[in-house]
Amino acid sequence: MKHSLFIKSLCATGILLPQISCTGEKKIQTDPEKPNIIFILADDMGYGDLSCYGNEYVQTPNIDHLAETGTRFNQCYAGSGISSPSRCALMTGRNTGNTRIRDNMCTAGGIAGIKVNPDGDSTIVRRANLLPQDTTIATVLSAAGYRTCLVNKWHLDGYDKGASPNHRGFDEFYGWTISTVHSNSPYYYPYYRFHGDSLINIPENANGRHGIHNNDLSTNDAIAFIQRNQHNPFFLYLAYDAPHEPYNIDQTAWYDGQETWTPDTKRYASLITHMDAAIGRLLDELDKLNLRENTLIIFASDNGAAVQAPIKLLNCNAGFKGRKGMLYEGGIRVPFIVNQPGTVPIQTLNNLIYFPDMMPTLAALAGGTNYLPQQLNGMDISPLFYGQQIDTDNRLLYWEFPGKQRAARKGDWKCVTIKPDTPLELYNLKEDPQETTNLAEKYPEMVKEFDAEMQKMHVPTPYWPQPGEEF
């Protein structure tokens, strides 16, 4: 952090160092003082699914250790209540009021394609995708001299084969895309997988065999990338599928003693524990390569637990109202852990942060702020990672599913509606984090102020056109 701030001051005064570019040109040499950055993202894992966030059943010793020896955030929000818009907010630094992708499917424009449902049926839908002019975290960090890689789930390509990660800023990509339907089927024991633009086969899973689980396959790809780039600063975005349904894992021995659990409940918990074990293997490799102290690790989930999850039994969403697909707390509040031994202090923070903060934050860590695009909705929260306090609460955090739901939080207060054309609800989350008492009638002026600010956050989009809007 100190190093990036020092570089920033040099750029501002026009003083340049031999290995530092402040002009936007890609560096020829890399700076050994820059931290490696690994962002690990779970899929549909609830705020309460980790032991370190209060879960009494699911075993997550490696993730817990990251929290116990680093910084844990209690009030982090995903970019949305579902996958594609949440990941788009993460990658672009913009909230769903003005980012490219605001829902999994769009109502106009985009590209039509086949969506395979969990029951095996398929439907024709339209999806938006990131365009070449959309700056991603990978674009910024690559310009700052980092080697960048995405492993596993992208979900921002829609049905455009040219919108895969390796065409949107990432130097390397190993995983699956929406644009090629069979590249993510079967979900956890895939036979097809992309290496860049090449669709390869996984022989262990040929003919329907369950030879290697995707958690392990993704971790192998991540470790191989780290090994190849151990002498360069790197950014690894490791986006696991777990514990997204369908809950498919053969190894459930961790929970065989839970005789009252359904098979799906055991598999759900096992997907999380298996992912945790895979993360432990990744951490061991960093130790072997002597990279652990120079590697910043962030762990989060893309949204809350889904309706198919054992939400009540396992308390997946920690008692919060709602679930995946909703803008109540259960759909958008997620775990967020930051760890770097000897650098990130052991602390628990209540600052309000959300996914659009990641682009300016990682840019600051990488010395890449000069490459940031304009009109970001996030802020640089990196001082919080190093024991400094900054004000993150006196701003409006905003979410929307165009024409369906919208929500905003500022300080202790949150306005939300999850149905079209229904009044905004108002909650004091400090006193009522479960959103049980709607205070809209008591504080109508506050609701009006929220409404006005929320309308300013919304920028019309041709992918989700609303009546009377122009583009």
VENVENNOR-V970886 format. One line per field, one symbol per residue. psi: psi as a letter, one per 20 degrees, with the letter a starting at -180 (. if undefined). A space follows every 50 residues. Layout:
BEGIN
psi: ???
END
This chain:
BEGIN
psi: ghghhggghghhijpqqhjppjiiqpqhqqoiipqqpoopprokprhjiq hijjpigpomhghghgghjbppphmqpriairfghghggghijqrjijrg pirhqrirbbpqappprhjirqqprqqrqprhioprhhgghghjjqpqpp pdpfkjickohjkrhijkhphqpobqqhhogiikpqgimqhqqpncipor qnhhjqkjqmhpqhghgghgggghggghkijqpqopoonqhqlqqqnoph ojhhjhinhiqqhhgghghhhghggghhhhhghhghghjkigijoppppr qiarqrhiqmgggilhkkiqpaapiqjrhihipqqopppopigproqpqj qoqrhiihghghgghikkhijqrrlqirrojhhhikjqpqoihlropqqq opigqqqqqociqppqpjqqkqqqqpqoighmijlhoojghhmhhhgggg gghhhhhppqpihmpqpiqq.
END
